[in-house]
Amino acid sequence: MELLRKSVLISTRNRKSRPNKADRGLYGRKGVNFGNNVSWANNRTRRMWKPNVQNKAFYSDLLGIKLKIPVTTYVIRNIDKWGGLDRYLLYTKDKNIDSKGGLELRKILLQRYEEVNGAPFYRSEERFKLRLERLAHLHLKREQLKKEMEERGSIEDGTDTKTATKVAPKKAPPKQKKTDKKAKKDKDSKKSSGGSKKKKDTKGKVK
């Protein structure tokens, strides 16, 4: 019994305090966090971090109306990820919704889904279909990127895939036989060789 009491105490200490307003909106298990402000002198003052809640209007495809709900920014990101309020409520688990109003709205959406499609909603099957749709979308994107890269490569090489005509490569400029520096060196060497011969001749004449 003592171990159970200790475990319960530890769990209640680590748990975030859940406001009662969360039942009227969609907080996504976000509550109030507590901590300390620590100053330069290491003085600690207690403080709290409240969830960022905003009133947003979302359109429901199944119901065909706009619903204004207090929602946290975390839930807004999840709604964008799933692609709408209906999908978020239908695909997420009850423990992650964590609000009475959200669960009631989910029941209404399930009834409407059965009326429209004539079959009950199975979360696992629908999630599997959604994953297949996303994979197909990614595959199409990759193919488009490959085509664009191939077209860019063909343009850089000088070939167009549309016209399928090859452009002749540019000819390199003709190589110069000798550079200016080499020509100067040759002239200097010739002058030096001619001067040495003349000196020899003069020496021979003098003798």
C-alpha positions as CSV (number, residue, x, y, z in Angstrom):
1,M,0.0,0.0,0.0
2,E,2.8,2.4,0.8
3,L,4.4,1.8,-2.5
4,L,1.2,2.5,-4.3
5,R,0.7,5.8,-2.3
6,K,4.3,6.8,-3.2
7,S,3.7,6.1,-6.9
8,V,0.5,8.1,-6.9
9,L,2.2,11.0,-5.2
10,I,5.1,11.0,-7.8
11,S,2.6,10.8,-10.7
12,T,0.5,13.7,-9.3
13,R,3.6,15.9,-8.8
14,N,4.9,15.4,-12.4
15,R,1.5,15.8,-13.9
16,K,0.6,19.2,-15.5
17,S,-2.4,20.9,-13.9
18,R,-5.3,20.7,-16.4
19,P,-7.6,23.7,-16.5
20,N,-11.4,23.1,-16.5
21,K,-11.6,25.3,-19.7
22,A,-10.0,22.4,-21.6
23,D,-13.3,20.6,-21.7
24,R,-14.8,23.5,-23.7
25,G,-12.1,23.5,-26.3
26,L,-9.2,21.5,-27.8
27,Y,-6.1,21.8,-25.7
28,G,-4.3,18.6,-26.8
29,R,-3.3,17.6,-23.3
30,K,-1.6,20.9,-22.7
31,G,-1.9,22.3,-19.2
32,V,-0.3,24.9,-16.9
33,N,3.4,24.3,-16.1
34,F,5.0,25.6,-12.9
35,G,8.6,26.6,-12.3
36,N,10.9,29.3,-11.0
37,N,12.4,32.5,-12.2
38,V,16.1,32.4,-11.2
39,S,17.8,35.8,-10.8
40,W,21.6,36.5,-11.1
41,A,21.9,36.2,-7.3
42,N,20.2,32.8,-7.6
43,N,17.0,34.0,-6.0
44,R,14.0,31.8,-7.0
45,T,10.5,33.1,-7.4
46,R,7.6,30.8,-8.3
47,R,5.9,31.3,-11.7
48,M,3.6,29.5,-14.1
49,W,3.4,29.0,-17.9
50,K,-0.1,29.0,-19.3
51,P,-0.9,27.3,-22.6
52,N,-1.2,29.5,-25.7
53,V,-5.0,29.4,-26.3
54,Q,-6.6,31.2,-29.3
55,N,-10.2,31.3,-30.6
56,K,-10.2,30.0,-34.1
57,A,-12.9,29.2,-36.6
58,F,-12.6,25.9,-38.5
59,Y,-14.8,24.6,-41.3
60,S,-16.3,21.1,-40.9
61,D,-16.7,19.3,-44.3
62,L,-19.0,16.7,-42.9
63,L,-21.3,19.1,-41.0
64,G,-20.9,21.9,-43.6
65,I,-20.6,24.7,-41.0
66,K,-17.9,26.8,-39.3
67,L,-17.1,26.1,-35.7
68,K,-15.4,28.6,-33.4
69,I,-13.4,26.7,-30.8
70,P,-10.7,27.8,-28.3
71,V,-7.7,25.9,-29.4
72,T,-4.0,25.7,-28.4
73,T,-1.2,26.4,-31.0
74,Y,-0.2,22.7,-30.7
75,V,-3.6,21.6,-31.8
76,I,-3.6,24.1,-34.7
77,R,-0.4,22.5,-36.0
78,N,-2.0,19.0,-35.7
79,I,-5.1,20.2,-37.6
80,D,-2.9,21.5,-40.4
81,K,-1.0,18.2,-40.4
82,W,-4.1,16.1,-40.7
83,G,-5.8,18.4,-43.2
84,G,-8.8,19.7,-41.4
85,L,-10.8,19.6,-38.1
86,D,-12.8,16.5,-39.1
87,R,-9.7,14.4,-39.8
88,Y,-8.0,15.5,-36.6
89,L,-11.0,14.5,-34.4
90,L,-11.6,11.3,-36.3
91,Y,-8.0,10.0,-36.5
92,T,-6.7,11.0,-33.1
93,K,-7.2,8.9,-30.0
94,D,-9.5,9.8,-27.1
95,K,-6.7,10.3,-24.6
96,N,-5.0,12.8,-27.0
97,I,-8.2,14.8,-27.5
98,D,-8.7,15.0,-23.7
99,S,-11.8,17.2,-23.6
100,K,-15.5,16.5,-23.2
101,G,-16.6,19.0,-25.9
102,G,-14.1,17.4,-28.3
103,L,-15.3,13.9,-27.7
104,E,-19.0,14.9,-28.1
105,L,-18.2,16.6,-31.4
106,R,-16.3,13.5,-32.4
107,K,-19.5,11.4,-31.8
108,I,-21.5,13.8,-34.0
109,L,-18.9,13.5,-36.8
110,L,-19.0,9.7,-36.6
111,Q,-22.8,9.6,-36.9
112,R,-22.6,12.0,-39.9
113,Y,-19.8,9.9,-41.5
114,E,-22.0,6.8,-41.3
115,E,-24.9,8.7,-42.9
116,V,-22.8,10.0,-45.8
117,N,-20.8,6.9,-46.6
118,G,-23.2,4.2,-45.4
119,A,-20.5,2.4,-43.4
120,P,-19.0,2.9,-39.9
121,F,-15.6,4.7,-39.5
122,Y,-12.6,2.4,-38.8
123,R,-9.7,4.4,-37.7
124,S,-6.9,1.9,-38.6
125,E,-8.2,1.4,-42.2
126,E,-8.7,5.1,-42.8
127,R,-5.2,5.9,-41.4
128,F,-3.7,3.2,-43.7
129,K,-5.5,4.8,-46.7
130,L,-4.3,8.2,-45.8
131,R,-0.7,7.0,-45.6
132,L,-1.0,5.4,-49.0
133,E,-2.3,8.7,-50.4
134,R,0.6,10.6,-48.9
135,L,3.1,8.1,-50.3
136,A,1.6,8.4,-53.7
137,H,1.8,12.2,-53.5
138,L,5.5,12.0,-52.4
139,H,6.2,9.6,-55.3
140,L,4.8,12.1,-57.8
141,K,6.8,14.9,-56.3
142,R,10.0,12.9,-56.7
143,E,9.3,12.1,-60.3
144,Q,8.7,15.7,-61.1
145,L,12.0,16.7,-59.4
146,K,13.8,14.0,-61.4
147,K,12.4,15.4,-64.7
148,E,13.3,18.9,-63.8
149,M,16.9,17.8,-62.9
150,E,17.2,15.9,-66.2
151,E,16.0,19.0,-68.2
152,R,18.4,21.2,-66.4
153,G,21.3,18.8,-67.1
154,S,20.4,18.6,-70.8
155,I,20.3,22.4,-71.1
156,E,23.7,22.7,-69.5
157,D,25.1,20.0,-71.8
158,G,23.6,21.8,-74.9
159,T,20.8,19.4,-75.7
160,D,17.1,20.1,-75.4
161,T,14.8,17.2,-74.6
162,K,11.8,18.9,-76.3
163,T,13.5,19.6,-79.7
164,A,15.9,16.6,-79.4
165,T,18.6,18.6,-81.4
166,K,22.2,18.6,-80.4
167,V,24.1,21.9,-80.4
168,A,27.7,21.7,-81.6
169,P,30.3,22.2,-78.8
170,K,32.3,25.4,-78.9
171,K,35.8,25.1,-80.4
172,A,38.7,26.0,-78.2
173,P,40.8,28.9,-79.3
174,P,44.1,27.9,-81.2
175,K,47.1,27.5,-79.0
176,Q,49.8,30.1,-79.4
177,K,53.1,28.7,-80.5
178,K,55.2,30.6,-78.0
179,T,54.2,33.0,-75.3
180,D,55.7,36.5,-75.0
181,K,57.9,35.5,-72.1
182,K,59.4,32.6,-74.0
183,A,60.0,34.9,-77.1
184,K,61.9,37.4,-74.9
185,K,64.0,34.7,-73.4
186,D,65.0,33.4,-76.9
187,K,66.0,36.9,-78.0
188,D,68.1,37.4,-74.9
189,S,69.9,34.1,-75.4
190,K,70.6,34.9,-79.1
191,K,72.1,38.3,-78.2
192,S,74.3,36.8,-75.5
193,S,75.6,34.0,-77.9
194,G,76.3,36.6,-80.7
195,G,78.3,38.9,-78.4
196,S,80.5,36.1,-77.1
197,K,81.5,35.1,-80.7
198,K,82.4,38.7,-81.6
199,K,84.6,39.0,-78.5
200,K,86.5,35.8,-79.6
201,D,87.1,37.2,-83.1
202,T,88.4,40.5,-81.8
203,K,90.7,38.6,-79.4
204,G,92.1,36.6,-82.3
205,K,92.6,39.7,-84.5
206,V,94.5,41.4,-81.7
207,K,96.8,38.5,-81.2
